[in-house]
Amino acid sequence: MTTRFLMNQVDPAAYSAMLGLEKYLSGTGISPLHHELIKVRASQLNGCAFCVNKHSSDALKLGETTQRLLLLPVWRESPQFSEEERIILAMTEEITFISQHGLTDETYDKAVAAFGIPRTAELIMAINIINAWNRIGVSTRRIPGQ
């Protein structure tokens, strides 16, 4: 497998727009570690090896443990994740697999109760943004570590 092209070289305006969304995220109240958990989990679900590699590494640099990263695909069966993280991971899965059931009322209600509407909106944006990056990475065949 080889990379098809790099978006920042072929369509700098589109890439710049995506970076603008990342800049928005850096100003939200989402903790950096929670943000990386969103990125890793969505990337796992979307099969984006480049992003799994990048964001797992970024999470480790922020203090995430190897054990929790290894358990991320089975977070429901793992007591290592807090209730807030469980809500975030459920949101990530439901929004990533939007065509199955969408963001369910149960998960949405838990998110609003735990985070409030403004932070829930930020989480929805964070999940959608990594899903967009994943689709770019998979479509262009980005290779981990490059």
C-alpha positions in Angstrom: 0.0 0.0 0.0 1.3 3.5 -0.8 -0.1 6.9 0.0 -2.1 8.2 -2.9 -1.4 11.9 -2.2 -1.1 14.3 0.7 -4.1 16.6 1.1 -2.1 19.5 2.3 -0.1 19.5 -1.0 -2.9 18.8 -3.4 -5.7 20.9 -1.9 -4.1 23.3 0.6 -7.3 25.3 1.1 -9.3 22.2 2.2 -6.5 21.2 4.5 -6.3 24.7 5.9 -10.1 24.5 6.6 -9.6 21.3 8.5 -6.8 22.9 10.5 -9.2 25.7 11.4 -11.6 23.1 12.9 -8.6 21.7 14.9 -7.9 25.3 16.1 -11.5 25.5 17.3 -11.1 22.3 19.2 -8.0 23.5 21.0 -10.2 26.3 22.5 -12.9 23.9 23.9 -13.2 22.6 27.4 -12.6 19.0 26.3 -9.5 17.7 28.2 -6.6 16.8 26.0 -6.7 13.2 27.1 -10.4 12.8 26.5 -9.9 14.4 23.1 -7.2 11.8 22.3 -9.5 9.0 23.5 -12.1 10.2 21.0 -9.6 10.3 18.2 -8.2 6.9 18.9 -11.6 5.2 19.3 -13.1 6.8 16.2 -9.9 5.9 14.2 -10.1 2.3 15.3 -13.7 2.1 14.2 -13.0 3.7 10.9 -9.9 1.6 10.2 -7.6 4.6 9.9 -4.2 3.1 10.8 -2.4 6.4 10.4 -4.7 8.1 12.9 -4.7 5.2 15.4 -0.9 5.3 15.4 -0.7 9.1 15.7 -3.3 9.6 18.3 -2.2 6.6 20.4 1.3 8.1 20.5 -0.2 11.5 21.4 -2.3 10.0 24.2 0.8 8.2 25.6 2.7 11.5 25.6 -0.2 13.0 27.6 0.1 10.3 30.3 -2.4 7.7 29.0 -1.4 4.2 29.9 -0.7 1.4 27.5 -3.2 -0.8 29.3 -6.1 1.6 28.8 -5.2 2.1 25.1 -5.1 -1.7 24.7 -8.5 -2.0 26.4 -10.1 0.8 24.4 -11.9 -1.5 21.9 -13.5 -3.3 24.9 -14.1 -0.3 27.1 -17.6 -1.5 28.1 -16.0 -4.5 29.8 -13.2 -2.6 31.4 -13.5 -0.9 34.8 -10.5 1.3 33.9 -12.7 4.0 32.3 -14.6 6.6 34.2 -18.3 7.3 33.8 -17.5 10.5 31.9 -15.2 8.5 29.6 -17.9 5.9 29.0 -20.3 8.6 27.9 -17.7 10.1 25.6 -16.8 6.7 24.1 -20.5 5.8 23.7 -21.0 9.1 21.9 -18.0 8.4 19.7 -19.3 5.0 18.6 -22.8 6.2 18.0 -21.8 9.2 16.0 -19.1 7.3 14.1 -21.7 4.7 13.2 -24.4 7.3 12.6 -26.4 5.2 10.1 -27.1 2.5 12.7 -29.0 4.4 15.4 -27.5 7.9 15.5 -26.7 9.5 18.8 -29.3 7.8 21.0 -31.5 9.7 23.3 -30.1 7.7 26.3 -26.5 8.6 25.4 -27.4 12.2 24.6 -29.3 12.6 27.9 -26.3 11.2 29.8 -24.0 13.6 28.0 -26.1 16.7 28.8 -26.4 15.6 32.4 -22.7 15.1 32.8 -21.3 17.9 30.6 -24.1 20.4 29.9 -25.3 21.3 26.4 -22.3 23.5 25.5 -19.7 20.8 26.3 -21.9 18.2 24.6 -21.9 20.3 21.5 -18.1 20.5 21.7 -17.9 16.7 22.0 -20.1 16.2 19.0 -17.9 18.5 17.0 -14.7 16.7 18.2 -16.2 13.4 17.1 -17.2 14.7 13.7 -13.9 16.3 13.1 -11.9 13.1 13.7 -14.3 11.2 11.5 -13.6 13.7 8.7 -9.8 13.3 9.2 -10.3 9.5 9.2 -12.1 9.6 5.9 -9.3 11.7 4.4 -6.7 9.4 5.8 -8.4 6.2 4.6 -9.3 7.7 1.2 -5.7 8.8 0.6 -4.1 5.7 2.2 -2.1 7.5 4.8 0.6 5.2 6.1 1.3 5.1 9.9 4.5 6.9 10.9 4.8 8.9 7.7 
